[in-house]
């Protein structure tokens, strides 16, 4: 099991952290708690006790009264056209007028042609080539967010289920209906030597 795959990108969450002999890992939407320490990994001392307290509150709320009858099937990544650059991989819209072609005159308050794009709303080809789309990293396509419906009220991103079932053993999912933390409840799951929580998508 590679628990680093459950870490987040931000500084507070980019490493597992320990409390006694317990190891916590979270990316902000999913969290797991292991009951032993793998000394081969790098851990952070728990400098954010409020985070572990919040995670433990979820575990305390979990009553495991509704098992989810779910058979995991891996899925293939699917890519769709980037909605920011419309598949071009670069930003052609003029940044000064946001593609409108007109700006407000700072002296008289009237609309006038944008001086940066001469009223066209587009960057010049030379300029556009220098403005790579940050959303798709210049590829023109982005990974489609695939969703899995577990119950009529709980819908999650498929990538999280893929991570859970590919990295953890003997997984059991439970639909928790307590809404004090999340409007639609949450998913509680157990696995060999640990437990975890997964927040659903908003409907």
C-alpha positions in Angstrom: 0.0 0.0 0.0 1.3 3.4 -1.0 -0.4 5.8 1.5 1.3 8.8 -0.1 -1.3 8.5 -2.8 -3.8 9.7 -0.2 -1.9 12.9 0.6 -3.0 16.3 -0.6 -1.1 18.9 -2.6 -1.1 21.6 0.1 1.7 22.0 2.6 -0.5 20.9 5.6 -1.6 17.7 3.8 1.4 16.7 1.6 2.7 14.2 4.1 1.2 11.7 6.5 1.2 12.8 10.1 1.3 10.8 13.3 -0.5 10.9 16.7 1.1 8.3 18.9 1.2 5.1 16.9 -1.6 6.2 14.6 -1.0 7.6 11.1 -3.4 10.0 9.5 -3.4 10.9 5.8 -5.8 13.3 4.0 -6.2 15.4 0.9 -9.1 17.4 2.2 -11.9 15.3 0.8 -10.8 11.9 1.9 -8.9 10.8 5.0 -7.6 7.5 6.3 -6.3 6.5 9.7 -3.9 3.6 10.1 -3.2 1.8 13.3 0.5 1.3 12.9 3.5 3.2 11.6 5.6 2.2 8.6 9.1 3.5 9.6 10.3 3.4 6.0 8.1 6.5 5.2 8.6 10.1 6.1 6.1 11.4 8.5 5.2 14.8 9.9 4.6 15.4 13.6 1.0 16.5 14.1 1.3 20.3 14.1 -2.4 20.6 13.2 -4.3 18.8 16.0 -7.6 20.4 14.8 -7.3 18.3 11.6 -7.0 15.0 13.4 -9.7 16.0 15.8 -12.0 16.7 12.9 -11.2 13.3 11.3 -11.8 11.5 14.6 -15.2 13.3 14.9 -16.2 11.7 11.6 -15.2 8.3 12.8 -17.1 8.8 16.1 -20.3 9.7 14.1 -20.0 6.6 11.9 -22.5 4.0 13.0 -22.1 1.5 10.1 -25.8 1.0 9.9 -26.0 1.1 6.1 -23.5 -1.1 4.2 -23.1 -0.1 0.5 -23.5 -3.0 -1.8 -20.9 -1.9 -4.4 -18.7 -3.9 -6.7 -15.7 -1.9 -7.8 -14.8 -1.9 -11.5 -11.7 0.1 -12.6 -12.4 2.7 -15.2 -10.4 4.2 -18.0 -9.5 7.9 -18.0 -11.6 9.9 -20.4 -10.6 13.3 -21.7 -12.8 16.1 -22.9 -12.2 19.5 -24.6 -10.9 22.1 -22.3 -13.6 24.7 -21.6 -11.2 27.5 -21.0 -9.3 27.4 -24.3 -11.9 25.4 -26.3 -9.3 22.8 -27.3 -6.7 25.2 -28.6 -4.2 24.7 -25.8 -3.5 28.5 -25.7 -5.4 31.6 -24.6 -6.5 33.6 -27.6 -8.9 35.8 -25.8 -7.6 39.3 -25.2 -6.8 39.7 -21.5 -7.4 43.4 -21.5 -11.0 43.4 -22.6 -11.7 39.7 -21.8 -12.6 39.0 -25.4 -15.3 41.7 -25.7 -13.3 44.0 -28.0 -14.3 47.1 -26.1 -13.1 48.8 -22.9 -14.4 51.8 -21.0 -12.5 55.0 -21.5 -11.0 56.1 -18.2 -11.5 59.8 -19.2 -15.0 60.0 -20.5 -16.5 56.7 -19.4 -17.7 55.7 -22.9 -17.0 52.4 -24.5 -14.2 52.3 -27.1 -12.2 49.7 -29.1 -9.7 47.9 -26.9 -6.2 49.2 -27.7 -4.6 45.8 -27.1 -6.6 43.9 -29.7 -7.9 46.7 -31.9 -11.4 45.7 -31.0 -11.2 42.1 -32.2 -11.3 40.6 -28.8 -8.5 38.2 -29.6 -4.8 38.3 -29.0 -2.5 38.4 -32.0 -1.2 35.0 -33.1 2.3 35.8 -31.8 0.9 36.8 -28.4 -1.4 33.8 -28.2 1.4 31.4 -28.8 3.0 32.7 -25.6 0.0 32.3 -23.5 -0.4 28.6 -22.8 -3.7 27.5 -21.2 -3.1 26.7 -17.5 -6.2 24.6 -17.2 -5.1 22.0 -19.6 -1.3 22.7 -19.7 -1.5 23.5 -23.4 -2.9 20.1 -24.4 -6.4 21.3 -25.2 -8.0 18.5 -23.3 -8.7 17.8 -19.6 -9.5 14.7 -17.6 -13.2 14.2 -17.3 -14.4 14.0 -13.7 -16.2 10.7 -13.6 -18.7 10.1 -10.9 -20.1 7.0 -9.2 -23.5 7.0 -7.5 -23.4 4.8 -4.4 -26.9 5.6 -3.0 -29.6 8.0 -4.0 -28.0 10.7 -1.8 -24.3 9.8 -2.0 -22.3 10.5 -5.2 -18.5 10.5 -5.3 -15.7 11.1 -7.7 -14.8 7.7 -9.2 -11.0 8.4 -8.9 -11.4 8.2 -5.1 -13.0 4.8 -5.2 -10.3 3.7 -7.6 -7.6 4.8 -5.1 -9.4 3.1 -2.2 -9.9 -0.3 -3.8 -6.5 -0.4 -5.6 -4.4 0.5 -2.6 -6.3 -0.9 0.4 -7.3 -4.5 1.3 -10.7 -5.8 2.5 -12.6 -2.6 2.0 -16.1 -2.2 3.3 -18.2 0.9 2.5 -21.0 2.4 4.7 -23.4 5.2 3.9 -23.5 7.5 6.9 -26.5 9.9 7.1 -25.3 12.3 9.7 -25.4 15.7 8.1 -23.7 17.7 10.8 -20.5 17.8 8.7 -21.8 17.4 5.2 -25.2 18.2 3.7 -25.5 14.7 2.1 -23.8 12.7 4.8 -20.5 10.9 4.1 -19.0 7.5 3.2 -17.3 5.7 6.0 -15.1 2.8 5.1 -13.0 0.2 6.8 -10.0 -1.7 5.5 -7.3 -4.0 6.8 -5.6 -2.2 9.7 -7.5 1.1 9.4 -10.6 3.2 8.6 -11.4 6.1 6.5 -14.0 8.7 5.4 -14.9 10.1 2.0 -17.0 13.2 1.4 -19.6 13.1 -1.4 -20.1 15.5 -4.3 -22.7 18.1 -4.0 -25.8 17.3 -6.0 
